[in-house]
Amino acid sequence: MIRPALREYRTWAIESRRWNDFAPRDGDVVIATASKCGTTWMQQIVALLIFQETAVRPLPAISPWIDGRAHGPASDIYRALGAQTHRRFVKTHVPVDGLPLYEQIRYIHVARDGRDAVMSMHNHFTAFPDERIAAFDRIGLADPVIARLYLRAPADPNEFFRRWISTAVVEGQSDGSPDLSFFDLEVGYWAERQRANMLLVHYNDLLENLDAEMRRVAAFLGIAINHEIWPSLVRAASFNEMQRDGDQLMPQTITMRGGGSRRFFNKGTSGQWRAVLTARDLALYEQKVREKFSPGLAKWVEGGRSKAGDPGGSDDR
């Protein structure tokens, strides 16, 4: 272990204490992101690289969400992980200071422009079925740290954005409702970017050159490229292919109201916020960026490697 978790995070959706019993294996992969920043996309990329075939597999089964409170007891997840014989890869939405860090694990953090992330969050959170919201209510009321009902997502995207940018649900943070602070999470992973076992990937770079980014991920994981099947792996990782296979990749989304997996795999684009956020909204976002981000991190979160260069080589503080 490099270090244990430094603090706890608990919301209706996540609980970092569920990592306490994690027993790492050499080569494990942790895909760590803020919500709606390309988590599922990276899970599919890693699955394709590990299995070296395009057969569609349900991602929650092969790549579980350890800190996801609505996904059953952590003991069940650990039992399933212990039985896996393939190279293991899991997902998390916990900030890096809430995770234990291990030398033998590879960590992949995917970043996205916060304005794109919040638009995707609004689409996602307003699609929750009544049963999921009721489950969140029970979690919140049973947890003395939360001790309240789940905060329903406003139907209006601008209202949702303004609450997200100005209201926290975790002590010590200043934004994120009903989730953790997007800004604090990005600050944390940026600070760890030069670790040899940490790779930062950006959503926009995946959109612009999926082939090149998949090669970066493969090299980071020590997976050799089979040139005969490589084009089929890249094609299977494209948004259109994932959207087509959405019911199989993410079967739990079938019960989402108003669109199922088609709503979960919504558009896979950047810049949707331009038609939604007002000048006032954008000013609030820019102010938060100035308060929270260093110049290098601000460039990275906005545009990725094409705008800010390789994050691992940045001397930004």
N, C-alpha and C positions, 0 to 999 in steps of 0.2 A: 504494500500500500504506500502510495505517495503521501496521502493524508486522508483522514476521515472527513465526513461531512462537517461543515463548520456551523451550520444552522439548520433549523427546520422550516419547512414551508407546508402550509395546510390551507387548501381552499375546498370548495365543494367538489372540484374535479380531481385534485391531486393531493397526495400526502407523501412527503419525502421520506418519512420514517419507514415506509415500505421497502426502502433500500437497505435497511439495517441488516437483514439476513442474506444479502446477496453474496454468493460465493463465486468469485470470478474463475474463468478458465482462460488459459493462454489463448490469445487471439479473439476473445470476445469483442464485439463491436457495440458501442452505445451511440445511438443517433439522437442528438440533443438539440431541441429547437424550442422557440416560442411557439405558441399555438398558431396554426395556419400559415406556417412559413416553409412548407415543403417537406414536412415530416414523412408523409406517406410516399411521396415521390422518391425520397432518399431510401426509404425502406425497400421499395421496389427495385431501385438500382442495386442496392446491396444484395438483395435476394437473387437477382439475375447474375451478379458476379459470383456469388457463392455457389449457386446450384449449376451455373453454366448451361442453362437451358431456359426456354421461354414458357414452359408449362406454368399456368396460372395457379398460384397458391394463395390461400387466405392469409393475409398479412397478420391479423391479430393472433393467429395460431402459431405462426412460425417466428414472429417478431413481436412479442407481447409488450404491453405498456405496463411496466412494473408499478409506477406511481399512480396509475389511474384508479381512483377510488370506486368507480362504478363498474369495474371489470372483474369483480369477484375478489375473494380473499387473496392476499399476497401469497399465502401458503399454497394455494392452488396453482398460481403462476410459477412459483419456484418448483413445485412438483413437476409441472410440464417442462420447464426449462431443464431440470435435471435429467429428464428422459430424452432430450434432444441429442441426436448423434451428429448433426451437421454443425458447422461453425455457427455459433450463436450470435444473434444480433437483436438488440432490444431498443425500444424508444423511450424517451423521457421528455417531459416539459419542465423539469426541475432546473432552476438556475445552478450554475456550476458550483457555487459554494454550498449548495444543499446536497451534492453528490459526493460519495467517496471516490477518490481518484486512485487508480491502480496502474502500475507500469505496464502490465501485460495486456491491458485493454486499449483498443483504438477508439477514440472519441471523434465523431463527426458532427460538427455544428453547422446547421443551415440557417442563414440569415435572409431577411427580406425587408424591403422598404416598409416601414411601419404603417404607412398610409395604405399600401396594398394589403398588409396583414389585417388591419382593422376592418377593411371592406369584406375580406374573406371571413373574418370572425363574425361579422354581423350576419352574413348569409348563413353561416353554420349555426350560430347560437339561436337564431330565430326559427330554425328548422327542428329544434328538439321536440320530440313527442311529449305528450303530457306525462307518460310514465317515467321518462328520463328526468323531467323537472321535479316530479314527485320524489324520485330517488335522491336528487340533490337536496331537496327540502329535508328529507330524513337524515342525510349525512350532516347537513349544517346544524340541525337542531340537536343531534347527538354528540357533536364535537364541541367541547366547551371553549375552544379557541375561536370557533366561528359563531356558534350560538344564535343563528338566525336563519331565516328562509333564504333560498337561492334568489339572487337578484335577477329578475326576468329581463330579457333583452328588449329594449324598446324597438318597436317596428320601424320607426323613423331612423335612417342611418346616420343623420347628422346628430340627433339626440344621443344615439349609441356612441358615436365618436366622442362627443363632448364629455360624456360620463367616463369613457375609457381614458381619455387624456388627462382627466382631472381628479379622478376618484380611485382610491386604493382599497383593497380588501385585506391586505397584509400589513401588519404593523411595520413602520419604518419606510414604507413606500409611498409614492405620491400619485400613482396612476395604475391603470390596468383593469379596472372593474369590468366584468366579474372575474377576471383572470389575474395572474401575477403581472407585475410591471414588465412590459416589453423592453423598456429602456434599461432598467437595471439588469435584466437577463443578458442583453447584448453587451453591456459594459463588462459583465463577468466573464463571458466567453472570450471577448476581445483581449482581456488581460492574460488569458491562458494560451493565446494563439501560437506562441513560439515553442510550446512543448512539442517534443518529437512525436508524441502519440495523440496530437490534436490537429485535426484538419478543419479549416473553415471553408465552406462552400456557400455560394450565393444563388438565390432563386433566379435572378436575372441572367447569370452566367449559364445556368442550366437551360434557360430558354434560348439563349443566343447560340450556344454551342454544346449541345448535350454530349456529343461524342467526346469532345476534349475534356469535359468535366468528369465523365465516366472514366476516362483514362487516368485522371488525377486520383479518383477514388480507388481504382484498381491498384495503382502504384502504391498508394498509402496503405492499402490492406495487404500488399504483397501478393496480389493475384495476377498471374501471367495472363496475357491476352491471347486467346485463341482466335487467330485472324479469320478462320473459316466461319465461325459462328458470331463473330463480333457484330456485324451489321444487324443481325436478327436480335441481339441483346439490346442494342441501342434503339432499334425500332420498338421493341416491347416496353422500353422505358419512356416512350414518348407519351405526352398527355393524351393524345387521341386514343392510343391503344389502352391506356389505363382507364380512361373514361368508358371505352367499349366494354372492358372486362370488370367494371366497377362492382357489380353484384358479387362476383367471385372473389375479388381482391379484398373488399370491405363489406362482407355480408351483413354486418350489423346496421349498415346505413339503409338497408332496404326498408326498415320501419320508420325512417325519418319522414316527417310529414312534408308534403309538398315537393316531391321529386326524388326521394330515395338516393341511390348512389349517384344519379345524374346531378343532383344538387350538391352532393359532397364533392365530386369532381366537377366543379362548377364551370370555370372558364380557363384556368391555367394561364392567365395573362398578367401583365403589369400595367399600371396606369389607370385602372378603373376609377380610382378616387378623383381623377381630374373632372369627371362629370358629376360628382356628388358633393365633394367638400367645398365649402364656401371660403371666401377670403378670410373670414374670421377663423374658421376651422384651421386653415393652413397657417395662419399666424400663430395659433396655439401650438401647432405641431412644431413649427420652426423654433419657437421659444423653448419648448421642451428639449429639442435636439441641442440647442445651445447650452442649456442647463446641464444636460446629462452626458453628452458625447464629446470626446476629444475631436479635433479636426479630422484625423485619420479615420476614426470610427464612423464619424458622420458620413464621410465619402463612401466608406465600405458598405454601410447599411443602405445607403441610397442606391448605389450602383454596382457593388461587387468589384471583382477584379478588373473589369473593363474600365471602371472609373477610378479605382483606388490602388490598383496593382495588387501584387500578392500579399495577403495579410501577414503571412508568416515572416516576410522580410521587412515589414514596416517597423520603423523605430518610433512610431507615434506613441505618446504617453497619455 
